């Protein structure tokens, strides 16, 4: 396991059929697709392998992970450093400097675990890991504006809305506005 805390465990996604089958199960579920990828954009097993195998094999800067709640696999998470973003992307994301800034994407694929506070626990664990282990200065995420459940979860974890990204993400045939949300690492203050 990459990390474990508060009944949440996270491991790197493996290049094996079981992990790809889990992803295909989640990304062919209309309830999940409504929020991640779009109901008009399912990922059956062959498309999962085609899309995720290069990431799993390290041919993409994203670090793909599966996360568990009480030892049950329930979702997907990826995080990646923004160090090598082109200047235009840094400006779009309001990041003059991207050294040690990380982005993340995730979904809970087992819908019976929605609205139970698990996402809040997961985000807190991941953000803490990025700050403590990878020395991130800031973590960003960009939910679509209509995804109020996700936005509420991120706000509970300390993310704040930074900027509206207009027509930022294609979802179900329409370009949607997204919120750029960020959380900064708190600097420790030593009092003498």
Protein Blocks (a to p, Z undefined) as FASTA:
>chain_A
ZZdcehiacddddddfklmmmmmmmmmcfklmmmnopaklcccfklmmmmmmmmmnopaf
bdcddddeehiafbdcddddfklgcfklmmmnopablghiacdddddfblklgonlmmmm
mmmmmmmmmmmmnopabdcddddfklmmlmmmmmmnopacfbdcehkbggehiacddddd
ddddddddddZZ
